[in-house]
Amino acid sequence: MTNTLTPRPQGRARLGSAGWFPIMPAKLQAVEADLPAADAGLRPGDTIVSINGNPIRFWPKVSELIQANEGAVLEVAYLRDSQELTTRLTPLHGTAESDPGARWRIGVAFQTEVITRELSLPAAFSESLSTNWRFAGLIFEFVGKIFRSELSVRTLEGPIGIARLSGQAARQSWGDLMSLMAAISLNLGIFNLFPIPVLDGGVILLLLIEGAIRRDLSRQFKERVTQVGFAALMLLAVLVIYNDIIKSLPERFERFLP
């Protein structure tokens, strides 16, 4: 069967969501001592199957339900040795070593399945080229969708957002941090080639125009074009920093800001 749908923007970043999730059971990998989950009797190896009657088939939904409940008592159903048990617990509001942001927490970590492949040097080089080529195409597609109003400008990340993502990647693993740095470098390299005055792409465009007409453009014209390009970059900088600030504020303040 073939169907067509349009994802709806959701969350602070206004990313498109189709409303589906893969099946990823909420099996506990670790339970922190002296926190609500441990006090309620949860152990590593247990699988959370529902919270307040809401079925859990995708473990990241656990955090969403905890945050939405805003510290109220949770009724948690879980499996242990194929037997379904229930318990009640009250989340605590605070930070964690892996995530310094203040959130409602119960003190658990979930098992995730990671598939890795070992490649020879030539195969790894080929895979790197194809991956970067694919990501480069996605960058142009991303910018095009923003101009066509098919993607929200809230998806843009500025220096504050990049620092936040870098911290999260560094806490996860060295490989995640290197992958993020590579993605940022690729984004900056491609953005620098956009035909915007002040950027290298704008300079290349002016040189191509001068080569086509076989004469130099006037100095006054170049100055005006450069000023327009600089103003555009400053407006973009203000926009992405505004996005970063919005995403850093508590969710209850979002409704007061555009």
N, C-alpha and C positions, 0 to 999 in steps of 0.2 A: 504494500500500500504506500502511496505517496501523498503527502499533505504539505500545506504551506502555512507557516505561522510567522508572526512578527514578535520578537522578544520585547518585553517591557522593561524600561529602566527601573532598577531597584537599588536600595542602599545608598550610602553616602556618596559613593563614586558614580552612581547612576549607571551601573553596568547592566547590559541587557540580560534578562533572565527568561528562559522558556518555561520555567516551572517544573523541570524534571531533575532528578538526581540519580546517580548510580547507587547500586546496593553496596553499602560499606558498613557492615555491622559495627556497633559501638562497643567493641571488646576492649576491656581495660588492660593497658600495658603496665601502668603504675598507679598507685594510690598513695598520696602523701599523708604522712602521719599527722595526727592532731588537727586535721581539717574535716569539714562536714562529711565527705564521702567515707573516710576511714571511721569516723565516729558512728556513722550509720551502718557499718558492717560490710561495706563494699570491699572486695579484694581484687588483686590482679587476676585476670582470667575470667572475671564475670563479664556478662554482656548485657548492657542496658537495652531493654526492648521498648520501654515507653516511659514518658514523663507526664504526669498529670493526665494520663489517658491518651496522650499523643504518641502514636507509634514512631519508633526510631529505626529507620532503615539506612540512614545516611548520617554517620557520626558527627559531622560538623553542625548538624541541626541541634545537637545537645546544647552547645554554647548559645545558639540563638534563643532557644526556649528559656535557658537560665537567665539571659539578659532581659528578655521580655517579661519575665516574672518579677523582676526588680526586688529580689531578696525575700519573697514570700516562701512559705514552706512548700517543698516539692514532694510529690509522691512518685517514687521511682520503682518501676518494675524491672527485674533483671533475671537473667538465667545463670544458674550455677549447677554444673553437672546435669544439664538437661531439665532441671527443676526450676520453675518460675517462682521467685520470691518477691516481696515488696518491702520497701522501707521508706521512711520519711526523713528529710534533711532540710536544713536552712542554709542557703549559700552565704558566704562571707564576701564583703566588698574589700578588695585590696589588689596588690600587685604580685607578680611572680618573677622568678629569675629569668624565665624564658620569655616573659612578656611584661615589661615594666608599666604598661598602661593599667590604670585602676579599673577593674571589672568585677562583676559578681562571679565567684569561683566556688567550686566544690572540692577541688584538689585531686583531679584525675588526669591521666594521659591515656590516649587511645592508640591501639595498634594500627599501623599503616603498612600497606604492602608496597614495596618498592622493587621494581624489576630492573636489573642492570645487565648490560652486555659488555663483554670485553672485546675490543676491536684491535686489529693490527694497526700500525702507524699509517699505512696508506688508506685503509678503510676509515680510520678516525679522521684523517684529513678530508677525505671525500664527504663524510657525514657532516663535518664542520662547515664545508662550503655550501652544501645543500641546505643545512639548517639556517645559516646566515642569509642565504638567498631567499628562503621562505619568509624569514622574519623581516627582511628588507621590504618585501612585497606587502607584508601586513602593515608596516608603518605607513606606506603610501595609501593603502586602503583605509587605515584609521583616519588619516588627515582628510581624505576625500569624504568620508562619512560625516566628519564634523562639519565640513563646509556645506554638505547637503542636509544638515540637521537630522541625520540618521543616528548620531551618537552625541551624547551630552558632553559639553566641555568640562563637566565635573570629573570625567575620566582622566584628565590631564594631571600629572603629578609635578610639583615644583621641588625646590631644594629641601624643604622640610619633609615632604613626602618621600623623597629619595633617601634622606637620612633615616627616616623611620623604617623603610623597607630594607635598607642596608643593615640596620641593627637586627631586624628580624631574621634576615638571611644569615648573618654572622652567628646568631645564637643557634641556628639550626645545624649548619655544617659549613666547612670551608668550601666545599663544592658549590653549595647554593650561593654563597657570597661571590665566588668567581663567575658563576653563570649570570648573576645580576649585574656585576660590573661589565661583563662582556656585552650584555643587552643594552646597558646605558651608553657604552662607547659606540655601539652600532647606531643607536638612536641619534646621538649627538653628531656622528659623522654624516649620516644621511640628512639630518636637519640642516647642517652647515652647507649642504649642496643645494638647498632650496633657492630658487631665484629671487631672493629677498636682498635688496641693497644692504650693505654693511657685512653680510655674510659672504663667504667665498663663492657661493652659487650666484649671488647678485653680481659680483665682480666678473665672473666668467660670462654671465649674460651680457653685461655691458661690452666686454671684449668681443664677443661674437657679433653684437650689433655693429660695433665699429669696424670689425672685419668685413661685414656684409656691405656696409655703405662706403667702405674704403676711406674713411676720414675719422678724426677724433671728434667726439661729442664735446660740446662746450663745457667749460669748467662750472659755469653757473648751473647748467642742467644736472651735472653729476652731483653737485652739492645739494640741490633740491631733492633729488632721488635718494641720496644718502640720508638726508634729514627725515624723509618719509619712512624709510626703512628702519631708522633708529627709533622713531616714534612707535612704529608697529611692534618692534621687539620689546620696548618698554611696556606697552599695553599688555603684551603677552606675559611678560614677567609679573605684572600686577595681577593678572588673571590667575596664573598658576599659584602664586603665593596666597591669594584669596581662597582658592580651592583648598590649599593645605591648611589654612587657618580654620575653615569650615569643618574639615574632616577631623581636626584636633579638638573641636569643641564638644561638650556633652551633647548627646542626641536631642535632649529636650530643648536646646536653643536653636535647632535647625529651622524650626517653623517660623522663626522671626527673621530669617535671612533669606535673600533670593538665591 
